[in-house]
Amino acid sequence: MIEVRNITKIFDGKAAVKDISMQFPEGQANLIIGRSGSGKTVLLKCILGLYEPDSGEILYDGRSFTRMKSAERKTIRREMGMVFQGGALFDSLTVEQNVRFPLDMFTTKTSAEKANRVDFCLEHVDIRGANKLFPSEISGGMQKRVAIARAIALNPKYLFCDEPNSGLDPETATLIDDLILMLTKEFKMTTIINTHDMNSVIQIGESVLFIHQGEKCWQGNRGNILHSENKILEDFIFANKLYAQMRREKTGMI
Amino acid sequence: MDWLFHVGRYFWMLGKTFSRPEKFKMFVRQLFHEIEGLGVNSVGIVVIISLFIGGILTIQLAYNLMNPLLPVYLIGLGTRDTLILEFSSTILALILAGKIGSNITSEIGSMKVTEQIDTLEVMGVNSISYLILPKIVAVVFIFPFLVILSIFFGLLGGLIVGPFTGVVSLTDYIDGIRYLFVPYYVTFTLIKSVFFGFLVASVPAYYGYFVQGGALEVGKASTKAVVNTNILILLFDLVLTRLLLTA
C-alpha cells in the first residue's frame, strides 16, 4: 500500500498540490483523475520522488520515502515500475533491449535467464515478433505495451502509469486499461494511474481520487462516481457528451 | 548573475557525473558505443577538413613568403607549425564542438523532454552518470587521436597541393616539415586536446540535461551549447598557450 499524508508542492509561490492525503491499496487500480493542470502529474511525481514535496509524507508499505536518503530510496526504486505518458522508451534500444535494460542494470541473471524474462514480459503484454524493432518502428499502442513490459520486468510491487492511454484510439485504450488491471491483479501490485479519460475510470477505477486545482475534491470508485453530487466532479464527468446523455436518459434531466 | 547559477549547476552536474557507475559492465558497453558514435564517426570530417586546410595553408604561406630572401622550405615549416600549434587542436575542436556538441545536446535533450531521463531516475539509475560519463570519457579519449590524424592529413594536404600547384617543390616541402621540429609542440597540442575534448563533451551535455520544454527548446539549447563551448575553447586556448608556451 502507498500512503500520502498532507502532501503540498509549491512552484514559484503557487501550490500545485495542496495538502492531499490518500491511501492507495495494493491489488487494485487506483486512479488519480482531474482536468489538465489540476496537479495530478505533480502529485504522481511527488510520490515517485521526482519532485520533493514541500510538506507531507509518502509511505511505501509503512516505509517513509520522504525521510529516506538517496541511497536508501534506491531499494524502493527497485520495486517501482513506471509507464510515462509517451511510453518513454529508449530510442537507441530495440524493444527487447528496452525490456532487458532494468535486468541488465540491476540483476545478476545469466543472459538466458534475462532472455526468458524478456519473453515472459513481452508475451504478457501481447507483443510478438517485434523484439528487434526500434521504438520508432512500432505503433503508439505497442510502445505503451512495451513500456508496461519494461515496467514489470523487475517484478515490481508498485506500478505507476501517467495517462497510459492518451493519444490512443478507443479500442487500444481499452486494451491498455484491461492489461494494466490484469497485471495489477496477477502480480498483486499497488497501481496508481493518472488519467483524465472517463472511459478508464468506468472500466478500471476501483479507487478514484479526483483533484481540482491542486486539492483533493472527491474520493470514491467507479460504482459511485456517476452518482456523485459534487458539482465540480459532475462538471468534469459530464463535459463528455456521451456521459451527459447517459445521465439524461437515466434521470430524465435536460 | 545568471551565469553564476549555470557555473554552479555545471559543477554540481560534474560531481554527479564522476560518481561510481551503477554497473561497470554497462558503463563499458556505453563507452564503446560513444567512442564509435562520437569519435570514429568524426574521422571522415576530420580527414576532409584537414586535407583541405593543409593545402590551403600551403598556398597562403607560399603567397605570403614570395621573397627571394626567404627560403622556400619555410612554407613546409609554417604549414607544420600552424597545424600542430593551432589548427589541429583548437580549430578542429571548434569544428567538432558543432558536430559532437550539438549531437550530445540534442540526444540528451530529446531524452529529457520525452521523459526517458525520468524513467532512468524512477528506476534508481544515476541518469547523469549513466548518460554523461561515457560521453566525456569517450571524447577525451578520442580527441588526441583525432588531433594526430588531423596533423597527419593536414601535412598530407600540403604535400599534395604544394607541388601540384607548383608553389613549392616536394623536396622543399618535406625539408620544411622536417626543419627545426620541436617535439614539445606535439605535447602541447595533445594537452590542449584533452581539455578541449572535456569541454566539447561536458558543456553540451549540461545544456542537454537541463533543457526544459519541447523540440524547439532542444534546438535552442544545441545552439547555446555550441556557442558557449566555442567561447570556452578559445578562452582555454588563450590560458593554456600562455601557461604552456610562454610562462
Interface residues (C-beta under 8 A of the other chain):
Chain A: L48 G49 L50 R73 K74 R77 R78 M80 M82 F84 Q85 G86 A88 L89 F90 D91 P102 D104 M105 F106 F160
Chain B: E22 K23 K25 M26 S110 M111 T114 E115 Q116 D118 T119 E121 V122 M123 G124 V125
